[in-house]
């Protein structure tokens, strides 16, 4: 996290989960997506970019 005006680093928080390990909240989204995909249905999930982590690419990688 950086200061909005002077851009100095205020805090740095490392990721809690590994790149290939889904968080419980992610797993709650991924499992229904996999079930729908197994039935041949398309799934659309919206995410919000927090400015820190690219959640869309991460979810796409975890679902595959």
Order of alpha helices (4+ residues) and beta strands (2+ residues): alpha-alpha
